[in-house]
Amino acid sequence: MTLATASARTLNIGPIALDVPVVLAPMAGITNTAFRRLCREYGAGLYVSEMITSRALVERNETTMRLIRHHESETPRSIQLYGVDPHTISEAVRIIVAEDHADHIDLNFGCPVPKVTRKGGGAALPWKSSLFSQIVTQAVKAAGDVPLTIKMRKGIDHDHLTFLNAGRAAEDAGVSAIALHARTASEFYSGFADWNAIGELKQAVTSVPVLGNGDIWSADDAVRMMQQTDCDGVVVGRGCLGRPWLFGELAEAFGAESHPVDATLGFVADAFRRHAELLVEFFEDEDRGCRDVRKHVAWYFKGYPVGGDIRTGLATASSLAEIDELLGQLDHTAPYPGADAEGQRGRSGRPKRPALPDKWLESRELAASASEMMRGAEIENSGG
């Protein structure tokens, strides 16, 4: 593995001082307490929860209340909220602050999933500029001394870009940082992220940190992004799937202490086993924890000499004992396979026309008739 290094860099998000300018992106079904703890064991930075639906939090949905819990070792604690209604989001923020659930709150304006955008939520919402400003302004006020940030995309498509106007509006509203996934909703996760847009946002927003997100598959990529765009930090999503030690490489690249990484097959097997163990602890159920780690098998062992029988076994195991027996069959001395283990992982897909409410693009203001429809975007359960 090659590893570019940069001069020591820190990042301040409001009163939170981070040793490295690195943030774990919220990922549904991935960034639960178990994965956040694992990533933190290798490196440093800010580790954000799965997306939490504001209405579900206000209604104290059982699943949601479980998802907002942090392990005692997690500090600072970070929660990402999603919603479309200023009042509901503000109430959710007040609950988080009053009940001391987090030290940092992020608002999601980047989700490109059709079930969200067709109701005007996620990446579709900043198109309605007044609604966007109302949500962010009221959320910042409700957060008080707890720093509140936003994460967004470039816009709906190349003809309907929103990131510069939204960035300035969020800055005016008093957010503590702004993160940009440098793709449009129509691009989903396809193609290549437009890092130039991150540089544009950095020039437009001058009083708070601007963070870049998109195509950070290695520490080298993170260093290049910051050098190319002058952004203040990076947000890492798909690049750490099956590679929680990426945060160790990032810490090293930015001059901080980190967990040693050798990425032999034995090192990877130990990381996978630790992930399974933490999931069992999180779910308080061995079978469920072992089932949840199955989705990570292909990511962890990408490029490594792991036979189909063992991969299938790990993807069907229902106990830690089964996982231990299978991992014990591996050649733990097998070296890092290089390029075969690198590059893109996770979702990609093809560009597609975003699903939007009827006549959504005809005006930047929200029609009164659309308000009730948008409440459907506030799905009951969090994490997806």
Disulfide bonds with the S-S distance in Angstrom:
none
